Amino acid sequence: MYQPVLISSGLVGWQFLQRTYDQQLATFSQSAQVKRDTDHFLEKIGSITTAEELVSDRQVLTVALGAFGLTDDINNTFFIQKMLDEGTTASDSLANRFSDNRYREFSAAFGLGPNEVRGSLFSGFAEDIVGKFEANSFEIAAGNQDESMRIALYAERTLSDVVQSEGSDASKWFSIMGQPPLRSLFETALGLPEAFGQVDIDQQLSVFQERAERILGVSDPAEFADDETLDRLITTYFARAQLEQAGGSASSASIALTLLSS
């Protein structure tokens, strides 16, 4: 399979990847394994009408999950079938109980739950899923060489949709915090340690908001839909990531304690 070309880490590597992204993604998408999976999905998805049928076809499931960055769940077929069977119309459905809204988006997209319309009945559905699968798969391949590239690519592709969705500023921040790649990007850009995720969720929200305004000059998360603001966020992320790689004297726990007591 084609491996993304990364000339270096950090901002230099990121800028090169941005310049060559379209060409590299097109080449990656024509790789034998990717092409076999996507061709099979395009051929079969229209005839799949139940969650059981979807999870029973591993190639279809590979593309379906991969489109939403959920590839790690490929062997959890009982869990995935239940999520699709329950759908998203009920507030207590399995997909709606996850803080990671990728599960809700996945279940809603395929529309196999009660009182839902199958996604495959809509024009362009299959092609949209394939496009997302190819992009996510490319990001994973890039991340196998440099995880920061995967996180930045994911944010560049998805953050705009997250922050332009309906809901309050707080709900948008919670959506960011609920998606591991986006959370990781923001935690690094805002100088927050992993241990920070262990504190009360409302305290986390307050610190995210305060530090985003102070460090990035952003109070409304919808501003991250702006290309310049998003670029500033990603640039800050890479700068902070490089500083972290250089090492620091304070432990994650002590930094978290300082943040909460300040």
Secondary structure as GFF3:
##gff-version 3
##sequence-region A 1 262
A	DSSP	alpha_helix	10	29	.	.	.	ID=ss1
A	DSSP	alpha_helix	32	44	.	.	.	ID=ss2
A	DSSP	three_ten_helix	45	47	.	.	.	ID=ss3
A	DSSP	alpha_helix	51	56	.	.	.	ID=ss4
A	DSSP	alpha_helix	58	66	.	.	.	ID=ss5
A	DSSP	three_ten_helix	71	73	.	.	.	ID=ss6
A	DSSP	alpha_helix	77	86	.	.	.	ID=ss7
A	DSSP	three_ten_helix	95	97	.	.	.	ID=ss8
A	DSSP	alpha_helix	102	110	.	.	.	ID=ss9
A	DSSP	three_ten_helix	119	121	.	.	.	ID=ss10
A	DSSP	alpha_helix	125	143	.	.	.	ID=ss11
A	DSSP	alpha_helix	147	163	.	.	.	ID=ss12
A	DSSP	alpha_helix	169	178	.	.	.	ID=ss13
A	DSSP	alpha_helix	180	189	.	.	.	ID=ss14
A	DSSP	three_ten_helix	194	198	.	.	.	ID=ss15
A	DSSP	alpha_helix	201	211	.	.	.	ID=ss16
A	DSSP	pi_helix	212	216	.	.	.	ID=ss17
A	DSSP	three_ten_helix	221	225	.	.	.	ID=ss18
A	DSSP	alpha_helix	227	246	.	.	.	ID=ss19
A	DSSP	alpha_helix	252	261	.	.	.	ID=ss20
###
